[in-house]
Amino acid sequence: MKNIIIFSGTTEGRTLSRLLADNKVAHFVSVATDYGEKLCVKSPYVTVKKGRMDVDAIEKFFVDNSIDIVIDATHPYAKEVTKNIKEAAGKNNIKYMRYVRSVKEDTHLSENENIKYFDTVEECVNALHSVDGNIMLTSGSKELSYFCKDEKIKSRLIARVLPGAESIDICEKNGLLGRQIIAMQGPFSYDMNLIMLKQFNIACLVTKQSGRVGGFEDKYYAAQDAGISLYVIGRPDVEEGNSIDEIYNEIGIDNLTYEAKKIKMDIKLIGCGMGAKSQLTDYARECIEAADIILGSERLIAPYTAYIEKKPYYLASDIIPYLEKIISSDYISDRKNIEKSRYADLLKVAVLFSGDTGFYSGADRLFRALKIAVNENRINADLEIIPGISSISYLAARLHETWDDAAIISIHGRKDVEVWKNEIYESVSTHKKTFLIISNLQDLKNIMCELNEKKMDACVVYAGYKLSYEDEKIITLRPGDDLEELKEGLYTCLIVNPDPVKTELNIYLKDEEFRRGKVPMTKEEVRCLSIAKLDLSTSSVVYDVGSGTGSIAVQIARLSRSIKVYAIEKNPDAISLIKNNCKLFDAVNVSIYEGEAPYIFEKLPVSTHAFIGGSNGKLIEILNSLYKKNSHMRVVINAVSTETIRECMEIEKNFKITDFSMIQLGVTRINKLGEHHMLKAENPIWICSFSFCE
């Protein structure tokens, strides 16, 4: 038997080691860290060599252990390690094989407005300066220092790294705080990625082109569905290497990979409605009854019997490896599992999904992942999607309601409770009917509590419990009702608001709508133009410096509940007015800070935009502090006094800026005086706008 060593540290290396162990092939596995050792296959056929080795140490190990075959399954970015392994193998005439991961891409993964590719880490870091909001870094800890050089980027980083002491130590040495570190073992599923992106309010996800095994596809689709940017640091070189079949042949394993590839799969992705058999279409029922293998959540697959077996798998990260495994040599060494099929070389697989496959369903993500697996020849399959009845259409029919004129929100599986509570409140406030897909009874309790706190007493909630099953119930609830008697289980809801407010397409707020007091307020026409000059997005973080009555902060907050506004004011009377106006307009996304700029900026998170309505003679000092906070911030200044106007005119000389604009706005109103109409001019105001740059 040949002496073999696998240089691991990747999913591929661990998979290959497991395959060799299952085939009773003794081999060494080289890993760099304690954490890598913990992940190794536990088998009497596996001997682990832990610790980093330079080229001399590698060569000595080869000689001492009479190595015949070297399999390099290290990370594609570990170029120096690969160079050392090749050199040591070459000096001793040892067979070197490079096991490379597939990074084939479909056309839909090409560069577009949301996905950008960069040749180097440095190029990616430079591009991040133009990104507003938080950044999730999933490219590993080794190059973290590049991203932490600039405080403006570092302060917004969330680093997802391996849960080993070495990775966490690198994070801490680069100045990342505990809340900025996610230490978990990947790769991560689409759902886990999406939850993290929403939980940490991520605006841009940074990754490497790590291929399917490295979880690249799940990151891509999660970023796409979250509506954020994806920055990809491209693979340094297009590697040539060896396939698993070539490695098997070299080692001498009599594997059945070629025979297994002949097996054809017929995979049906089936919408099962709410779950009861009675809600299936005849075609869907026929496909399930004909299936050799049935996959899906435990609740959905429970009523059915598969001809070969059924598994509680419903995520692509579980299903595709399972399908690859059932046609691999370690699973069908005597082909008995496949030969059980009633359809010769055709294996029928049914994957069950609740509701309708095209309505907030995981079927689409699985279909896309399966299609890639087929295109890469990892499985041989025909794919079909079979629709079902959604819980929304079912509940609407049971209540004799239409749903084409309703708002529809899914909070199923979402952990960002405060965010989705705002979404629901905004929808219920402006729609007569809002349908909700929720996860459990706790979600329903949170919704009812929110309606009660917002005093939406006129609303009626219809909660459909275990729809389509024998113990189905549709419960009528009102805010304030006792929910303790409700049972845990699946719910779908309809919230009816008999008197919704009209959806306002115009952001214009009149001055008389605000509570004024004796505090100066930016006039309504000036507000609209100043806010327009800010060029905001839904992920913006805004400082309203010298907030006064809070009119600017409130009007910005009404654009989108996703915008975060920090109203900064030193006058206690003004602080009271801001609080009242925020309450009056339900501006829950405004945070109020009493204090003087620029000193109070230290207490605040990094902003993307700043509006300066009052500077108290400290404009230059404020601008210097804002630049240090974010050297790419967008700034708008309202100037009335000649001193402030003069300082604005000097900004181009004193700061690195772009897109500078300075305009004078004069507003003249017509006031009725007896039988006559008189012109009354407001004091002219200068609006200065620009963006910092480096």
BELKA-V595515 format. One record per pair of residues at least 24 apart in sequence whose C-alpha atoms are under 7 Angstrom apart, sorted by the first residue. I is the first residue (numbers start at 0). J is the second residue. D is the distance in Angstrom with one decimal. If there is no record, write none. Layout:
BEGIN
i=(I:I)
j=(J:J)
d=(D:D)
END
This chain:
BEGIN
i=(1:2:2:2:2:2:3:3:3:3:3:4:4:4:4:5:5:5:5:5:6:6:6:6:6:7:7:8:8:8:9:9:9:10:11:12:13:13:16:18:20:20:21:34:53:54:54:54:57:57:58:67:67:68:68:68:69:69:69:70:70:70:70:71:71:71:72:72:72:96:96:97:97:98:98:98:99:99:100:101:101:102:102:102:113:113:113:114:114:114:115:115:115:116:116:116:116:117:117:117:118:118:119:120:123:128:129:131:131:131:131:132:132:132:132:133:133:133:133:134:134:134:134:135:135:135:135:136:136:136:137:137:138:138:138:140:140:140:144:147:151:151:186:186:187:188:188:189:189:189:189:192:192:193:193:194:194:197:198:198:202:202:203:203:203:204:204:204:205:205:205:206:206:206:207:207:207:208:208:208:254:255:255:256:256:259:259:260:262:262:262:263:263:263:263:263:264:264:264:264:264:264:264:265:265:265:265:265:265:265:266:266:266:266:266:266:266:267:267:267:267:267:267:267:268:268:268:268:268:268:268:269:269:269:269:269:269:269:269:270:270:270:270:270:270:270:270:270:271:271:271:271:271:272:272:272:272:272:272:272:273:273:273:273:273:273:274:274:275:275:279:283:287:290:290:290:291:291:291:291:292:292:292:293:293:293:294:294:294:295:295:295:299:307:314:315:315:323:323:354:354:354:354:355:355:355:355:356:356:390:391:394:405:405:405:406:406:406:406:407:407:407:408:408:408:409:409:409:410:410:411:411:411:412:420:427:428:428:429:429:429:429:430:430:431:431:431:431:431:432:432:432:432:433:433:433:434:434:434:435:435:435:436:436:437:437:438:439:439:439:439:440:440:447:450:451:451:457:457:458:458:458:458:459:459:459:460:460:460:460:461:461:461:462:462:462:462:463:463:463:464:464:464:464:465:465:506:513:514:514:515:518:518:518:519:520:520:520:526:529:529:532:532:533:533:533:533:537:537:538:539:539:539:540:540:540:540:541:541:541:541:541:542:542:542:542:542:543:543:543:543:544:544:544:544:544:545:545:545:545:546:547:548:548:548:549:549:552:553:553:556:556:556:557:560:562:563:563:564:564:564:565:565:565:566:566:566:567:567:567:567:568:568:568:568:569:569:569:596:597:597:605:607:607:608:608:608:609:609:609:610:610:610:611:611:611:612:612:626:630:630:630:631:631:631:632:632:633:633:633:634:634:634:635:635:635:635:636:636:636:637:637:637:637:638:638:638:639:639:647:655:655:655:656:656:656:656:657:657:657:657:658:658:659:659:660:660:660:661:661:661:661:662:662)
j=(67:26:65:66:67:68:27:66:67:68:69:28:68:69:70:29:69:70:71:72:30:70:71:72:73:72:73:35:73:74:72:73:74:212:72:72:39:40:40:329:44:45:329:163:83:83:84:87:84:87:87:93:94:93:94:95:94:95:96:95:96:97:98:96:97:98:97:98:99:240:241:240:241:240:241:242:240:241:210:210:211:209:210:211:227:228:229:228:229:230:229:230:231:230:231:232:233:231:232:233:232:233:232:232:232:631:631:202:538:539:607:201:202:538:539:200:201:202:203:201:202:203:204:201:203:204:205:204:205:206:205:206:205:206:207:166:169:170:173:173:628:629:213:214:214:217:316:217:218:220:221:218:221:221:225:413:414:415:414:415:227:228:227:228:229:228:229:230:229:230:231:230:231:232:231:232:233:232:233:234:328:327:328:327:328:326:327:379:344:345:379:344:345:346:379:380:345:346:347:348:379:380:381:345:346:347:348:380:381:382:347:348:349:380:381:382:383:348:349:350:382:383:384:385:349:350:351:362:383:384:385:349:350:351:352:356:384:385:386:351:352:353:354:355:356:385:386:387:351:352:353:354:387:353:354:355:387:388:389:390:353:354:389:390:466:467:299:353:467:468:387:385:349:347:348:349:340:346:347:348:347:348:349:348:349:350:349:350:351:350:351:352:351:339:365:365:368:377:378:387:388:389:390:386:387:388:389:386:387:491:434:463:432:433:434:430:432:433:434:433:434:435:434:435:436:435:436:437:436:437:436:437:438:438:446:496:499:500:499:500:501:502:496:499:495:496:497:498:499:493:494:495:496:493:494:495:492:493:494:491:492:493:491:492:490:491:489:487:488:489:490:487:488:478:478:478:479:496:497:494:495:496:497:494:495:496:492:493:494:495:492:493:494:490:491:492:493:490:491:492:488:489:490:491:489:490:558:580:576:580:548:547:548:573:547:547:548:550:551:635:686:635:688:608:633:634:635:561:562:562:563:607:608:564:606:607:608:565:606:607:608:609:566:606:608:609:610:567:609:610:611:568:610:611:612:613:611:612:613:614:612:573:573:576:577:577:580:589:581:586:586:588:589:586:588:588:588:589:588:589:590:589:590:591:590:591:592:591:592:593:594:592:593:594:595:593:594:595:621:621:624:629:632:633:632:633:634:633:634:635:634:635:636:635:636:637:636:637:691:691:692:693:690:691:692:690:691:689:690:691:688:689:690:686:687:688:689:686:687:688:684:685:686:687:684:685:686:684:685:687:691:692:693:689:690:691:692:689:690:691:692:689:690:688:689:687:688:689:685:686:687:688:686:687)
d=(5.9:6.5:6.6:4.9:5.2:6.5:6.2:5.8:6.1:4.9:6.1:5.6:6.6:5.3:6.2:6.2:6.3:4.8:6.0:6.7:6.6:6.3:5.1:5.5:5.9:5.1:5.2:6.2:5.7:6.8:6.7:6.1:6.0:6.9:6.4:5.0:6.3:6.8:6.8:6.9:5.5:6.8:6.5:5.6:6.8:4.9:6.8:6.0:6.9:6.4:4.9:5.6:6.4:6.1:4.9:6.2:6.1:4.9:6.1:6.2:4.9:5.9:6.6:6.1:4.8:5.9:6.4:5.1:6.7:6.9:6.2:4.7:5.5:5.7:5.2:6.4:5.6:6.7:6.6:5.7:6.8:6.8:4.1:6.6:6.7:4.6:6.1:5.9:4.7:5.8:6.4:5.0:6.0:6.0:4.7:5.9:6.1:6.1:4.9:5.7:6.0:5.4:6.2:6.4:6.9:6.6:6.7:6.8:6.9:6.6:5.8:6.7:5.3:6.3:6.8:6.5:4.8:5.3:6.7:5.6:6.0:4.9:5.9:6.3:6.4:4.9:6.1:6.3:4.9:6.5:5.9:5.0:6.6:4.6:5.4:5.7:6.5:7.0:6.2:6.4:6.4:5.4:5.8:5.1:6.3:5.9:6.0:4.5:6.4:6.8:5.5:6.3:6.0:4.9:6.7:6.5:6.8:6.7:6.8:5.5:5.3:6.5:5.7:4.6:5.7:6.3:4.9:6.1:6.0:4.7:6.0:6.4:5.1:6.3:5.3:4.7:6.1:6.3:5.3:5.7:5.7:6.9:5.1:5.9:6.2:5.1:6.4:6.9:5.2:6.2:6.9:6.1:4.9:6.1:5.2:5.5:5.5:4.6:5.8:6.9:6.1:4.3:6.3:6.9:6.1:4.8:6.0:5.6:5.0:6.4:6.1:4.7:5.9:6.6:6.1:5.1:6.4:6.3:4.9:6.1:6.0:4.9:5.9:7.0:6.2:4.9:6.2:6.5:6.2:4.7:6.0:6.9:6.0:5.0:6.0:6.9:6.1:4.7:6.3:6.2:5.0:5.8:5.6:4.9:5.1:6.0:4.9:4.1:6.5:5.9:5.2:5.7:5.3:5.4:3.8:6.1:5.0:4.4:5.5:6.7:5.7:5.4:7.0:6.0:6.2:6.1:5.9:6.4:5.7:5.7:6.7:6.6:5.9:4.9:5.4:5.9:6.2:6.4:5.2:6.0:6.5:4.8:6.3:5.9:4.9:5.9:6.2:4.6:6.2:5.6:4.9:6.5:6.7:6.7:6.9:5.2:6.6:6.8:6.4:5.8:5.3:4.0:5.8:5.3:4.2:5.1:4.8:5.3:6.5:6.7:6.8:6.8:4.9:5.5:6.9:6.7:6.3:4.6:6.2:5.7:4.8:6.0:6.3:5.1:6.5:5.7:4.6:6.3:6.1:5.2:6.0:4.5:4.6:6.0:6.9:6.5:5.3:6.1:4.9:5.0:6.0:5.8:6.9:5.5:5.5:4.7:5.9:6.9:5.7:6.8:5.8:4.7:6.4:5.7:5.2:6.6:5.7:4.5:6.4:6.0:5.0:6.3:5.2:6.7:6.3:6.1:6.6:6.7:5.8:5.6:6.3:5.4:6.4:5.6:5.8:4.7:5.7:6.5:6.9:6.7:5.5:4.6:6.8:5.8:5.2:6.7:6.8:5.7:4.5:6.4:5.5:5.1:6.4:6.2:5.9:4.5:6.6:5.3:5.0:5.9:7.0:5.9:4.7:6.9:5.4:6.4:6.8:6.3:6.8:6.3:6.5:6.1:6.4:6.2:6.3:6.1:5.9:7.0:6.3:6.7:6.9:6.9:6.6:7.0:6.5:6.7:6.2:5.5:5.3:5.6:6.5:5.9:6.9:5.9:4.7:5.2:6.2:6.1:5.6:6.2:4.7:5.4:6.3:6.6:6.4:4.6:6.2:5.9:6.0:5.0:6.2:6.8:6.0:4.8:6.1:6.5:6.4:5.4:4.6:6.6:6.7:5.4:5.7:5.4:5.0:4.7:6.8:6.8:6.2:6.0:5.9:6.2:6.6:6.7:6.0:6.9:5.5:6.3:6.3:4.7:6.2:5.8:4.8:5.9:6.1:4.8:6.1:6.3:5.0:6.0:6.6:6.5:5.2:5.8:6.5:5.2:4.5:5.3:6.4:4.9:6.3:6.7:5.0:6.5:5.4:4.7:5.8:6.4:4.9:6.4:5.9:4.9:5.9:6.3:4.8:6.4:6.2:5.3:6.9:5.5:5.8:6.5:6.3:4.6:5.1:5.7:5.5:6.1:4.3:6.5:5.7:5.6:6.0:7.0:5.6:4.4:6.7:5.8:5.0:6.4:6.8:5.8:4.9:6.5:6.0:5.0:6.4:5.3:6.4:6.8:5.9:5.5:6.2:6.4:5.4:4.3:5.1:5.9:5.3:6.4:6.6:5.1:6.2:5.8:4.4:5.7:5.2:6.4:6.8:5.6:4.3:6.4:5.4:6.6)
END
